[in-house]
């Protein structure tokens, strides 16, 4: 039986549905999670539908999380969106539910859940949720806020339709979502705006980026620098794409030192596949956009050396 139809049947069968997403959420995590929650609330007003997880870290204008008690998970269906690996799920109480569904667009290296719907060809998990609605329009209802959230998720993960993951289908879905009543231009501005502290950090990135002859680039952001600029780790997401506008840069890593001493590594590429590199360093993601971790400066150097090799091989 079709897994998409199976998911709808599971949703119908449960009175309580709790939806999770990944830690340190981006617009697609919030968009797919709460967009789905809004669709289910509009479609099944007699059901209890909750969005669960930690802080939304600067995305409060999109949505906030519900207070969900341990008892609510009893006999509940749990759905996790936009989360490739189970350790990244925000709030490990997702395991307390009666059944678990995974909906995602990352490579399916960790097929957790009783039902799994993964489409790596989709631009975003929000696109998948929009597809879920369109495949079952006769049984589901879309509302303005669901459309707004899903649109935010799509433009977030496609870089406003700039990234290679954008397909004709992505644009078709986005166009349909824009027929609902929300201000797309204002939403774009809200997603684009950065505080002055992050703008100054952007200047630091351009001043201090290191690029080799093959287009491999890196930027180090030590904890002392973040403290000086008054920036927390989640705000560094706004500067990750900046090296990509430099014509000499082919692939790059942003190494963000954490208070505990290890480094969060944000990896991006214009061509060389980087997600296998990320997997070797406690991470993963898409072929051209991944994340990893480095326990110390030695591992930072290892990762940059691997980026350099990938770029060198890619240019042969």
N, C-alpha and C positions, 0 to 999 in steps of 0.2 A: 504493500500500500504506500502511496505517496507520503513522504515524511512531512511535507507541508500540511497536507490534510490531516495527518496524525496529530500534528501540533494543535490544530484548531479543535480537533475532537477532545484532546486532553484539556484544553482551556475550557471547553464547554462542560467538562465533567467535574471541575473543581469549583468550589464556592469561594475559596481564598487563593489568590495568586500574588506572589511576591517576586518582584523583578529586581535583579542585581546587575551591576556592570563592573568595570575594572577600577582598580585603585588609581589615584591621581587622574581623574577623568578629564577627557578632552570633549569638544562639542559632539563628536559622534557617539561617545559613550553615553552622555546625558541625552542626546537626541534620540538614540535608538531605545534606550531604557524607558525614558518617560514618554516618548512618542508612542511606544507600544502600550504603556500603561494608560495613556489618554484614549487610545483606540479601544482598549478593552473596557474602560469605564463607560465610554459612550455607547459601546455595543451591548454590554451586559450590566445595566445599572443595578441589578440585584446582587452582583458579586462584590466581594471586597478585594480591591486591587491596590497594592502598595509598591512604592519604589524605595529600595533599601540600599544603604552604603554610607560611607564616611563623608567628610566635607567635600563640597563641589569646587572648592578652591578657585574663586573668582568667576565662576559661571552661574552665580546665583540669579542673574537676569534670565537664564534659561529655565532653571527649575531648582527646587530643593528637595531633600529627602524626607520621607515620612518616618515617624517614630514607630518602630516595629518591635514588639516584644517577642521573647523566645516562644511564648505560648501560641502566638499567631502562626508559627511555622507548622504546628501540628495539623496534619491532614491538608497541608497547603501544597500547591504546585509552585515550584521555583523555576524561574526562567532567567538565564544569564545571557546578556547581550554584549557583543564587541569585546570578548575576553578570550584570548587564545589559550591561555594556560591557567589551570585551576588555582595555582598559588597567587595569581594576580587578582582574583575575584575580591571585590571590596566587601568585607564583612563575611567571615568564614561560617556564619550561621546558615549560609545557603545549603549546607549539608543537612540541616534539620528538617527540611521539607519531605513530603511523601514521595515526590518524583521531581526529577531535574531535567530541564531542557536547555541545550546550548544553541544559540543563534549567533553566527559570527561570519566574518569575511577574511580572517587571517588564515594562513595555512593550518590545517587541522592536525598539528603535531601532538595535541593532548585531547583526544576525543572523549572528554568526560561527559557524563549525563546519560539519561535513559533514552532520550531522543536528541539527535544532533543534526542541525541544519547549518552547513557551512558552505558558503559560495565565495571562494577566493577571487573570482572574477568581478565581484561587485565592488564598486568604488568605496563603499562604506557599509556599515551595519544598518545605518538609517535607510539606505537604499533597499536593503533586504526587507526591513520592516514595512516600507512603503509597498514593496512587491507583495508581501503577505496580505496587506489590505486589498490591493487591486485584484489578487487572485480569488478573494472571497468577498467581493463587494456586496453580494446579495445577503451576506450574513454579518458583515462588519460595518461599523460606522466611523468615518473620519470627522474630526472637528478642527476648528481653526488652530487651536494650540498644538494639537498633534502634528498638523501640517507645518507649523512654524518650527517645531522641534526637529522634525525629520529634515526639513530644509537646512536648518543650522548644522545638523550632523553631516549632511552631504557636502555643503560648501566648506566645512571644516576639514574633512578628510580628503577633499579634492583640491585644496588650496584655491578655492573659488574657481574650480574647473580647469586649473592649470596643469594638474598632475596627469601622468599617463593612464591612471586608473579611470579617468573620465571617459565614458563611452556615449554613443548616441542614446542608449537606454537611460544612462544617468541624466542626461539633459532632458529627456522626455519625462522622467519621473519628477525632476525639479520643476519643469514647466507645469505639470499637473498640480504639484503642491502650491505653486504660486497663484493658482486660481482661488485659493482660500483667503480669508480675510486676515492678513497680517502684513506688517510693513517690512518687506524684504530689504529695502535699502537701509532702514534703521537697524535691522538685525545685522546686516553686514558691517555697519559702522561699529556696533557694539562688540562684535567679534574681532574687529580690526584694531580698535583703540588699545593703546598701551599707556601705562603711567610714565611720567617723566623719568623715573629711575630706570625703567626698562629701556627707554629711548637712549639714555646715557650708556647703558650696557651695550646697546647695539653699536654705538660708536667705539666702545672698547673692543668689540668683536672684530670690526673692520680694521682697527689699528693693530691688533695683535694676532691675527690669523697667520698660521704658518702653512705654506703651500709648497709641495715639491715639484720637480720637473714633469711628473706624470699626472698632476692634478689632484693628488691626495692632500687633503687639508685637515688641520686640527686647530681647535681653540681650547685652552685650559681656563676654567673658571674656578679658581680656588675659593674656599670658604671665606677667607679674609676679604676677597673682592666683593662677594655677595653681601657680606656684612657692611662693607664700606658703602655700597650702593643702596643698602636697605632692601635687598631682594631675597625672596624665598625661592626654593627650588622650582616650584610649580610655575613661577613667572618666567623662568628661562625658556619655557616652551615657545615663547613669542619670538625668540631670536634664532631658533634652530634652522630655519629655512634661509637665513640671510646669506651664508656663503654660496648658496646656489645661484645667486645673481651675478657672481664673479665668473667671467668667461673662462678663466684658467682652471677653475675648480671643477673636478669630476666627481669626487666622493669625499665625504668629510665626517669627522666626529667632533661632537661637543662634549667635553669631559667636565662634568659638574661635581665638584667635591661636596660631599655630604658632611653634616656635623659629626657623624660617627667615624669619618676618615676614609670611607671608600668613595668611589666615583660612580655617579650615574652617567651612562654613556648614551648619547643620542646620535644615531647614525643615519646619514642620508646619502643618496647617490643619484647621479644622472644616467647611469648605465651599468656599472659593475654591480653584480648581485651581492648584497651584504647581509642577508638574513642568516646564511649559514655561518658567517663570521660571528654574528650576534649570538647564535645558539652555543657556540664554543665558550662564550663568556657570560653564561647565566642569563641569556636573553632570547630574543626572537623578534618576529614581526614580518613585514612585507619584504619582497625582494629589493625594493629601493628605499624603504623607510623602516628602520628597526631600532631596537633599544637593547642595551646590555649593561653589565656592571663590571667594574674593575676594583679589585680589593686594595690595590696600592699603585704607586707610580710605575713599578715594574710591569704590571699588567696593562696600564695605560700605554706604555711604550710598545708592548706586544701588539695591542690592538691597532695602534697607528702603523706599526710595521706591516700588519696584515692588510690594512687599507691601502698602503703603498704598493704592496705586491699585487692586489686586485686591480688597481689602476694601471700598473705597469703591464700586466697580462692583457687587460682590456684594450689597451692601445696598440698591442702587437698586430 
